[in-house]
Amino acid sequence: MRADRLVSLVLLLRQRGRLTADTLARELEVSTRTVLRDIEALSAAGVPVYAERGRNGGFALLPGFRTELTGLNHDEALALLTAGSGRGGEQVFGLGSALASAMRKVTDALPESHRATASDAARRFLVEPETDLLSRRPVPEEVAGATMTGIRRAVLAGHRLRIHYAATDQAPQWRTVDPIGLVTVRDRSYLLATRSGADRTYRLSRVLDAEELSEPARRPDQVDLDRVWRERCAQFLSGDHIAVLVRVAPQRREDLMSSAVAVRATAPDPDGRLRLEVTYQDLRHAEWALWQLGTDAEVLAPGPLRTALRDRATALASLYGGGG
């Protein structure tokens, strides 16, 4: 976009001083003629850029010139810088380099009176660290950069998308979908789409490859993504899944959450344990997952799951109860 390129041109001149048109063209990945047109546009807009002739000539800004984001107050700048420093922000939908560039531009463009205090204040806030007081966070799911770029471009351009998707317990298959939007939650990212008119939700870590198609996606021009996500979640949880109420030791919380299909509620108990409402695919899945936690987890409901775990524990005790 031209506006972004003009900002980048000004920042290059501010940070590196006098530069030739050829150098600016290489940095901005445009032609020399485009650079000259951009210089004229900046001059017409009042940016004090001037040309120096001769062997060591080039374009430069008048000394002391600064760009400023008018209207951006201290708290707004602090919010942007803090958000940009949060763990996982660099992974969101493959926009890490764009986020880093934006943060540099925000810092550079702040008035002098705001820049130092906002940058220092942002270092006083830590967002989503790798380790919390109870346990280590799970490793975020990764998506290949080229794959993520193809998905993101199709979503933003409103084009159809071919994805090579590996569903659970199935061989990977190519599918053509109409992308609606992207959602990230608890270090997992999803593509919301439709396929042959039916709602589909795809986990991005299971997309092995993606191709943006030229034909337009069959989707509404406007979307309330928050509402669509809530509806998808409600539809998913109302299926044949089983809801489980369980008490778990804090240090095993992540183990529990990683094995569940979804976590619907969590709250502390007076004795220090955590009470969670989680969802599993079925009774067998719940029994297998919670058995792995041993005495660190106590199922409160449903009754059939408590019975299944009790019977399994009784059978194990009987096997080893004879002594040796």
C-alpha positions in Angstrom: 0.0 0.0 0.0 1.3 3.4 -0.9 0.6 5.0 2.5 2.7 2.3 4.2 5.5 2.8 1.7 5.5 6.6 2.3 5.9 6.0 6.0 8.7 3.5 5.4 10.4 6.0 3.1 10.3 8.7 5.8 11.6 6.3 8.5 14.5 5.2 6.2 15.6 8.8 5.7 15.2 9.6 9.4 17.2 6.5 10.6 19.9 6.4 7.9 20.2 9.9 6.7 20.9 10.8 3.1 20.0 8.0 0.6 20.0 7.8 -3.2 16.9 7.1 -5.2 18.4 3.7 -6.2 19.0 2.8 -2.6 15.5 3.7 -1.6 14.1 1.7 -4.5 16.0 -1.4 -3.4 14.9 -1.0 0.2 11.3 -0.4 -0.7 11.3 -3.0 -3.5 9.9 -0.5 -6.1 11.2 1.3 -9.1 13.3 4.4 -9.0 10.5 6.3 -10.8 8.1 5.2 -8.0 10.5 6.6 -5.4 10.7 9.9 -7.2 6.9 10.1 -7.3 6.8 9.3 -3.6 9.3 12.1 -2.9 7.2 14.6 -4.8 4.1 13.4 -2.8 5.9 13.9 0.5 7.1 17.3 -0.4 3.5 18.3 -1.5 2.3 17.1 1.9 4.7 19.3 3.8 7.4 16.8 4.7 10.7 18.6 4.5 12.6 16.2 2.1 15.2 17.8 -0.2 17.6 16.6 -2.8 21.3 17.1 -2.8 23.1 17.0 -6.2 26.5 15.6 -6.9 28.6 12.5 -6.5 27.5 11.9 -2.9 24.1 13.4 -3.3 20.7 11.9 -2.5 17.5 12.6 -0.6 17.4 13.7 3.0 15.2 15.3 5.6 15.8 18.6 7.2 17.6 18.2 10.6 15.3 17.8 13.5 12.2 16.7 11.6 10.1 14.1 13.4 7.0 12.3 12.4 4.4 12.3 15.2 1.2 10.3 15.7 -1.1 13.1 16.5 -4.0 12.0 18.8 -2.1 9.0 20.2 -1.9 9.6 24.0 0.5 8.0 26.5 -1.9 5.2 27.5 -2.8 4.4 23.9 0.8 4.1 23.0 1.5 2.0 26.1 -1.4 -0.4 25.2 0.1 -0.9 21.7 3.7 -1.5 22.9 2.5 -3.8 25.6 0.4 -5.9 23.3 3.3 -6.1 20.9 5.6 -7.5 23.6 3.2 -10.3 24.7 4.3 -13.9 24.3 2.7 -15.5 21.3 1.9 -12.2 19.6 4.7 -12.8 17.2 3.0 -16.1 16.2 -0.5 -14.8 15.6 -1.6 -15.7 12.0 2.0 -15.3 10.7 2.1 -11.5 11.3 5.2 -11.5 13.5 7.4 -9.4 11.2 4.6 -6.9 10.5 3.9 -6.6 14.2 7.6 -5.9 14.9 7.7 -3.3 12.2 4.6 -1.7 13.5 6.0 -1.4 17.0 9.2 0.2 15.7 7.1 2.7 13.8 5.0 3.5 16.8 8.0 4.0 19.0 9.8 6.2 16.4 6.7 8.3 15.7 5.8 9.1 19.3 6.5 12.6 20.5 9.8 12.8 22.5 7.9 13.4 25.7 5.9 10.2 25.3 8.5 7.9 23.7 10.8 7.2 26.6 8.1 6.9 29.3 5.9 4.7 27.2 8.8 2.3 26.2 9.9 2.1 29.9 6.4 1.6 31.1 5.8 -1.2 28.6 8.8 -3.1 30.1 6.9 -3.1 33.5 4.1 -5.2 32.1 4.5 -8.9 31.2 1.8 -10.4 29.0 1.3 -14.2 28.7 4.7 -15.4 30.0 5.8 -18.9 29.2 5.4 -20.0 32.8 2.7 -19.1 35.3 2.5 -19.7 39.1 0.8 -23.1 38.7 2.5 -24.7 35.7 4.3 -24.4 32.4 2.2 -23.2 29.5 1.7 -25.6 26.6 3.8 -25.0 23.6 1.8 -23.0 21.0 0.9 -24.9 17.9 2.9 -24.0 14.8 1.9 -23.4 11.2 4.3 -23.2 8.3 4.9 -19.6 7.3 4.0 -20.1 3.6 0.9 -22.0 4.6 -0.2 -19.3 7.0 0.4 -16.6 4.4 -1.7 -18.3 1.9 -4.6 -18.8 4.3 -4.4 -15.2 5.6 -4.3 -13.8 2.1 -7.4 -15.8 1.0 -9.3 -14.7 4.1 -8.5 -11.0 3.6 -9.0 -11.0 -0.2 -12.2 -13.0 0.0 -11.0 -15.8 -2.3 -11.7 -19.5 -2.1 -9.0 -21.7 -0.6 -7.7 -25.2 -1.1 -6.3 -26.7 2.0 -4.4 -30.0 2.5 -6.0 -31.0 5.8 -5.1 -33.9 8.2 -8.2 -34.5 10.2 -7.9 -36.7 13.3 -7.4 -40.4 12.4 -7.8 -39.7 8.7 -5.4 -39.5 5.8 -4.7 -35.9 4.7 -7.1 -34.7 1.9 -7.4 -31.6 -0.3 -10.6 -29.6 0.4 -11.9 -26.4 -1.3 -13.5 -24.1 1.3 -14.9 -20.6 1.5 -12.9 -18.8 4.3 -14.8 -16.6 6.8 -12.2 -15.6 9.3 -9.4 -16.7 11.6 -9.6 -17.2 15.4 -6.9 -17.8 18.0 -7.7 -19.0 21.5 -5.5 -20.6 24.2 -2.5 -20.9 21.8 -4.6 -22.6 19.2 -5.7 -21.1 15.9 -8.6 -22.0 13.7 -9.9 -21.2 10.2 -13.7 -20.7 10.2 -15.1 -21.5 6.8 -17.9 -23.2 4.9 -17.6 -26.1 2.6 -20.4 -26.8 0.1 -22.5 -24.4 2.2 -21.9 -26.3 5.5 -20.1 -24.7 8.5 -16.6 -26.0 9.0 -13.9 -25.2 11.6 -10.3 -26.3 10.8 -7.4 -26.3 13.2 -4.6 -24.5 11.5 -1.9 -26.8 12.9 -3.5 -29.6 10.9 -3.3 -27.7 7.6 -0.3 -29.1 5.8 -0.6 -26.8 2.7 -2.8 -24.1 1.4 -3.5 -22.5 -2.0 -5.4 -19.3 -2.5 -7.7 -19.6 -5.5 -8.7 -16.7 -7.9 -12.4 -17.2 -7.6 -14.4 -15.2 -5.0 -15.4 -16.9 -1.8 -19.1 -17.6 -1.3 -19.6 -15.6 1.9 -21.4 -12.5 3.2 -19.7 -9.1 2.7 -19.9 -8.4 6.5 -19.3 -10.8 9.4 -19.5 -10.7 13.2 -16.7 -13.1 13.8 -17.2 -13.1 17.6 -20.9 -14.2 17.1 -19.9 -16.8 14.5 -17.3 -18.3 16.9 -19.8 -18.4 19.8 -22.3 -20.2 17.6 -19.7 -22.7 16.4 -18.6 -23.4 20.0 -22.2 -23.9 21.1 -22.9 -26.2 18.2 -19.7 -28.2 18.9 -20.4 -28.6 22.6 -24.1 -29.6 22.0 -23.1 -32.7 20.0 -22.4 -36.1 21.4 -19.6 -34.9 23.7 -19.6 -35.6 27.4 -19.3 -32.8 30.0 -17.2 -33.6 33.1 -16.9 -31.8 36.4 -13.5 -32.5 37.9 -11.2 -31.4 40.7 -7.5 -31.3 39.8 -4.2 -30.5 41.5 -2.9 -27.2 40.2 0.3 -28.7 38.8 -1.7 -31.0 36.6 -4.0 -28.4 35.2 -2.3 -28.2 31.8 -2.2 -32.0 31.5 -6.0 -32.0 32.0 -6.6 -29.2 29.6 -4.4 -30.6 26.9 -6.3 -33.9 26.8 -9.8 -32.3 26.8 -11.8 -31.2 23.8 -12.8 -27.9 25.5 -12.7 -26.2 28.8 -16.0 -24.5 29.7 -15.4 -23.2 33.2 -12.7 -23.1 35.9 -12.7 -22.0 39.5 -10.5 -22.5 42.6 -11.6 -24.8 45.5 -10.9 -23.8 49.2 -8.3 -26.6 49.5 -6.2 -25.2 46.7 -7.4 -27.6 44.0 -9.0 -26.3 40.8 -12.6 -27.2 39.8 -13.0 -27.4 36.1 -15.9 -28.2 33.7 -14.3 -29.9 30.6 -15.6 -31.7 27.6 -14.4 -35.0 26.1 -15.4 -36.8 22.9 -17.2 -39.6 24.8 -17.1 -41.6 28.0 -14.2 -43.8 26.8 -12.1 -40.7 25.9 -12.8 -39.1 29.3 -12.0 -42.3 31.2 -8.7 -42.7 29.4 -7.6 -39.1 29.8 -8.5 -38.8 33.5 -7.0 -42.2 34.4 -3.6 -40.7 33.3 -3.9 -38.2 36.1 -4.2 -40.8 38.9 -5.0 -39.3 42.3 -4.3 -35.8 41.1 -7.8 -35.6 39.6 -11.2 -36.4 41.1 -14.2 -36.7 38.9 -17.3 -35.2 40.5 -19.7 -35.9 37.6 -21.1 -37.6 35.7 -21.8 -40.8 37.7 -21.1 -43.3 35.0 -17.6 -41.9 34.6 -16.9 -42.2 38.3 -18.1 -45.8 38.2 -15.9 -46.6 35.3 -12.8 -45.2 37.0 -13.7 -46.9 40.3 -14.0 -50.3 38.5 -10.7 -49.8 36.7 -9.0 -48.9 40.0 -10.6 -52.0 41.7 -9.4 -54.3 39.0 -5.9 -52.9 39.2 -5.9 -53.2 43.0 -7.1 -56.8 42.7 -4.3 -57.6 40.3 -1.6 -56.3 42.6 -3.2 -56.8 45.9 -2.0 -60.4 46.5 1.5 -59.5 47.5 4.6 -61.1 46.0 
